[in-house]
Amino acid sequence: MKKNTLITILIGSALLLGAASCKKYFEPSTAKSEEEALNDADDVQSASIGTYAVLKNPTYVRSIHFLSEYPSDNIAQGQASSDALSNAYRYTHLVDMSHVYNVWQQSYFVINAANRVIAFVPDESTTALRQLKGENLYLRAMMYFNLCRVFGRPYTQGNGSNEAVPIVKEDTKEEFPGRATVQQVYDFVIADLEKAAELMTTQKNNNFASKEVAYALLSRVYLYKGDNPKAIEYADKVLTSGRYNLLQGSAYTSYFRGVPEDNKETIFCIRHIKTENRDFNAIGSMYYSEGGQGATGWGEIYASQQYVNFLDKNPADLRHAFITPYTTTGVVQYPYTVPVANVTLNTKLNPRTPMYYINKYNYQEGLTNLSSPVYLRLAEMYLNRAEANAKIGGAGLQMALDDVNTIRQRAGLSGAALHTLASVAAAGKTVLDVVLEERRLEFAFEGQRPYDLFRNNRPLVRDYPGTHALNNTPNTNVNQTIQPTDNRVIFFIPNRERLVNKNLTQNP
């Protein structure tokens, strides 16, 4: 049997298992799996491939993207939708939102599947089994970290004392676990990742976990926790590993279009092969439609005018390649602040605004809506280290700017576009300001922006056209500000879970 065929079958099985679990309405998603026990190494290998496959399920990969990126100020929704993605964008959260429940349910499906392998494989097993156990520890940690971001307040608010999500381990006996604190989840994630790094000794491609993948996520977790020395330590482990390189020039501007395994900057991605093109159910279909809205995708979510204007401060910035101005009969739609003749503006936005499609999730291997969402990449290690050094201060300030300039030079910028301590001070900014600005430019549309703001106690400000204006009276007022302490920076615990698990408290 060919490898791709095997993976397709396993994906189908995972989807069926996910659908079956939906029918168990009176069994919480945190309930331990009742699947048959593992018997040998082949079972462990098959089970692990199946667990990776769940990440591709649209009810996970698409929904977690909506919850991570749509609350940002990098995007604008062009028209109201009956889909709960509108609620995520507009911050009008409901106690039962489809995408929120999808993320909860599929996350615990991955966790339960990983628990089976973790329980079955002793630490003293063969190298191959130790590797697989490490990969499952990584997957479990990744799920818990993402769950904590969605349902638990930033660690820096209350020093981790706020409630997050239930922790279900391989040896958990409790049928209806309550919510652990953010600190408890972080501690659990860190322990899993450290052990995963210890067990994994095989360098697999970026579709799978390996030692450096665990290190990279540890750098992010420690940064979010506010442990800056540890964030630097683990970023350095990845940067000095020799496994990855920043893409340059045309390789960078086509970053998301090549074969994922060939990408030397990607640390971990959720791999979709050509036969797994989701078309209108793909992430990219919301951002892009070749030939006009509704042709090859929904094309309802655009780059915000605020983001476009910020990017346009440096016309030479190669990151312009990741947004595609919509054209009418070959005429590029320019920013509405520029008086250009024969420009057709987007009538779905008020005031009318040019459409800038986002293409980070399109054209992988030439297919319009195919993409393998990147979860970790080398540029983040530079900017994790930069942010941590900016917060440490002292000599760290110059080191932070050096890392920021590395990323800016890769983006084609030079001369006055590079930062110095003097230029930062002259602009009335801090080094942390410019680090966060660079993170915005580099990781736009990759699901990091809201977390970067809220965990740093900064508000999210929208001052551009989009359906968030529907919250206002009159709705011609396009402004929306979400403070980092707002209840809406996280989502409600799914009410259907609380109906069967009375130990689950609700977010305010």
C-alpha positions, 0 to 999 in steps of 0.5 A, a space after each residue: 500500500 502506498 504511503 499516501 493511500 495509507 495516510 488517506 485511510 487513516 485520515 478518514 478513520 480519524 474523521 469518522 471517529 471525530 464524527 462518532 464522538 459528536 453523537 456521544 452527547 452525554 459523554 464529555 470530550 475529556 472522557 478517556 478513549 475506549 478504543 482497543 489497546 495497543 499491542 505492538 510497535 506497528 500499532 503505535 506507529 499507526 496510532 501516531 499517524 492517525 493522531 497527526 491526521 486529526 490535525 488536518 481535520 477542518 474542524 480543527 485546523 480551520 477552526 483554530 485558525 479562525 479563533 486565533 487570527 480573526 480577532 486580530 487587527 490584521 484582517 477585515 471581514 467584508 460582509 456579515 456571515 451566519 457562520 460563527 467565524 463572524 462572532 470570532 471576528 466581531 468579538 460577539 462570543 456565544 456560549 455555543 459557537 461551532 468553531 469553539 466547540 470544534 477546537 475543544 472536541 478535536 483537541 481532546 480527541 488528539 489528547 486522548 489518542 496521544 495518552 494511549 501511546 504515552 501510557 503504552 510505551 515505557 521510557 526505556 523502549 527502543 529508539 523508534 518507540 521512544 521517538 514516537 512517545 516523544 512525538 505524542 508528548 509534543 502533540 499533547 503539549 501543543 493541544 494544551 497550549 492552544 487550548 490555554 490560549 483560547 480558553 485561559 487568560 494570558 499568563 501575565 494576567 494574574 501570574 497564571 492564576 486564572 482558570 484554563 482547561 481540564 488536564 487529562 493525563 494518561 493515568 487520569 481516573 476522574 470522569 468529570 475533571 474541573 478546569 486547571 489554572 493557566 499556570 498548571 497547564 503551562 507547567 504540564 506543557 513544559 514538562 511534556 515538551 522537555 520530556 519529548 525533547 529528551 526522548 526524540 533523537 530522530 530528525 524527521 521532516 517538518 511534518 513531524 515532531 522532533 527535538 528542535 520542534 519541542 525546543 521551538 514550542 518551549 521558546 514560545 511557551 516561555 515567552 508567553 509565560 514571561 520567563 525571558 531567559 528560558 525563552 532565549 535559551 530555547 530559541 538559541 537551541 533551535 537557532 544553533 542546531 544547524 537544521 534551519 535557515 531563513 529563506 531569502 529573496 524569491 524563495 521567501 516571497 514564495 514561502 508558502 507555495 512550495 513543497 513543505 518538506 523542502 522549506 528550510 525555514 519551517 520547523 513544524 507545519 500541518 501537512 496537506 498533500 495534493 489529494 487533501 485540497 479542501 477547496 471552499 473548506 480550506 483556510 485560504 478560501 476565506 482569504 482569496 478567490 481567483 477571478 472574483 469573490 465566489 469563483 474559487 473561494 469565499 474571498 470574504 476576509 481581507 488584509 485590513 487597511 490598517 495593516 496595508 498602510 503599515 506595510 506600505 511605509 516601506 514599499 520595498 518590503 518583500 512581505 507585500 508578496 503575501 497580500 494580493 491587491 484585487 484587480 478589475 480589468 487589470 487595474 490594481 486597487 490602490 489604498 483609498 487614501 491615494 486618488 487614482 483614476 478608475 479605481 473600483 472600491 469594495 462596496 461591501 465595506 463602509 467606507 468603500 475600501 480596496 480589497 487586498 486578498 491574503 495569499 499565505 494559504 493559497 497556491 501550495 504546489 500550484 493548487 489554488 486553495 492548498 496549504 500546509 499551515 505553518 505552526 513554527 518557523 525559524 523567524 519566530 526564534 529570532 523574534 522570540 529572542 528579540 522580545 525577551 531581550 527587549 524585556 530584559 533590557 541593558 545590553 539586551 536592547 541592542 541584541 534585540 535590535 540586531 535580531 529584528 534587523 536580521 528579519 528586516 534585512 531578509 525582507 529586503 530592507 536596508 539603510 534607514 529602514 533598519 533600527 538603531 537605539 538612536 532611531 528608536 528613541 528619536 521615533 518616541 518608541 521603545 525597543 519592545 515597540 519595534 519588536 512587536 511591530 516586526 512580529 506583526 509584519 512577519 507573522 501577519 495572518 498566522 494567528 499570533 497577533 491578538 496574543 502578542 498584544 494581550 499578553 503584553 497588556 496592549 489593546 487591539 485597536 481597529 480603525 478601519 472598515 469591516 463588519 466590526 462596525 456593525 457593533 456600533 451605532 451608527 455603524 459608520 463608526 469603524 472604530 473598535 477597541 478591545 482592552 487586554 483585560 476585556 472578558 472577550 479576549 478569550 472564548 466561552 467554555 462550550 455550553 454543551 460540555 458544561 451540561 454533562 460536566 458540572 465541574 466546568 466553570 464558565 468564563 465571564 
